């Protein structure tokens, strides 16, 4: 299991030299890279600059500073580390945060000849904001300070006091001379007064934030189909997985078992652990797509549209409450905005600021809202599923962590209702009944109101039947209307994607609109694939008994493909259209629909007539139809 360690510090305090020398002294850098660093150093009239083993940009090598953040791997004994060398200059704060955002431990480098500087404090504070608690302070360039213990102790005390003022404590303070290699791998004779660990020993003292026994978190990055096998490709962000293990798919909260685990290049394996990228095959044909997560049966995630968050803002424009951004957490994406800010912190002076918005370089804490419910953990519990970024336009403008689910705001994703949420969380909203009852509307219309919910594969004939039924009922004097993709997706739901979350929200809204039509006394006809039984069940729950008529428009996949005038099935077969129902996405056949219409066995006219007869016979429309 790898441990990610970020190396931070003020500009030119020797971060890259420290990491480069560690690689060089342990023989973990390729010869051609050493040759390149020697040539670049000679061109500038210098002896070997160990920083050149890391600093890849020409500007970095010419100016002797780190601009971009780089990652390299380092191995001590049987431990693997990912080292993130982050830039120290204030202008590259965004790159520094990129490097520190996934760190499990940190080394703060301070120049003994300069002491604690502005960025030394700022980086320490940002580590606290990002939740990094394993910190070691390396006091570098002790050779320039005459190997003085007094200088070391003075810097140590100053920085310890600073960390203490922000509720932090360093694991160790280590004096070194990175360029000469003193106290990096072996104890230094020049620092005989120091009895603590070397830098190498400190690396081994860092521990992974989570061990393999903790909560499972598997993030689905994509879904692939190989013949009859459907594989979920992704990364284990926490915990471990074994073949046969029971898991829960979030946000649907459906339970299943892991049938098989493939891990390249070994292919089938019995188990995998945190950090492994694997492909899973589940025992049940559940709907799963990019962005969803798998968790253990005893370690549920939180699903909600709102949570308390802390964000480091780096955008060009000020972060303001109510402004919409794109939030990315793991592989989940949704619109988001801050409802309010509870605290604004100036990273420059590390003081609270009385500001309405969050300028670049400031930190904000407050209540974050999302368009769609997302699943997450508090960062303090499981960092990997408690981190997010905010995107403004096409640029990442801020990085943040989840502090906690908002009290009283947690929602059940599978049964999320805006109406329920508004009633429970907004005391300013009150339900007011209409002065015209549903019964009065029905008596005026001379027929009962209800919803006819047509469901089936694309190409089964739902819209054709819906329009035919609408015309027949209208001619019979029935107040009726059709809801389908043309009039819903083009207007009310034009903001929704075709992701699983977008499709679920689409059907949820259709159910709510259908309920309003039923309240208004209409026979409303809906024509949507609506492939998931849960979503259809939730729409049924919105209406009273007898007001929801589920009609399964039955047609084989082969026949639907033959009718495919838009060529969507062909594109799905070619992989151009992804997550297409019936091809690489499931359709859950209704178990007990009120009516089954087989469009393969009967003509359009015969199918429409079956619908009309059922509606008249079962929904007390005979009187209206005869008049």
Secondary structure, DSSP 8 states (H G I E B T S, - for coil): -EEEEEEEESTTSSHHHHHHHHHHHTT-S-HHHHHHHHHHHHHTT-S--GGGGT--SHHHHHHTS--S-EEEEEEETTEEEEEEE---SGGGHHHHHHHHTT-SEEEEEEETTT-S-HHHHHHHHHHHHTT--EEEEEEE-GGGGTT-HHHHHHHHHHHHHHHHHTT---SEEEE-BTTTTBTTSS--GGGTT--S--HHHHHHH---SS-TTS--EEEEEEEEEETTEEEEEEEEEESEEETT-EEEEETTTEEEEEEEEEETTTEEESEEETT-EEEEEESS-----TT-EEEETTS--EEEEEEEEEEEE--SS-B-TT--EEEEETTEEEEEEEEEEEEEEETTTTEE---SSB-TTEEEEEEEEEEEEEEE--TTT-GGGSEEEEEETTEEEEEEEEEEE-TTT---GGG--HHHHHHHH-TT------SS-HHHHHHHHTS--EEEEEE--TTSSHHHHHHHHHHHHHHTT--EEEEEHHHIIIIITTT--SSHHHHHHHHHHHHHHHHHHHHTT-EEEEE-----HHHHHHHHHTS-TTSEEEEEEE--HHHHHHT-TT-HHHHHHTTSS-S-BTTTB-----SS-SEEEETTTS-HHHHHHHHHHHHHHHTT-HHHHH-
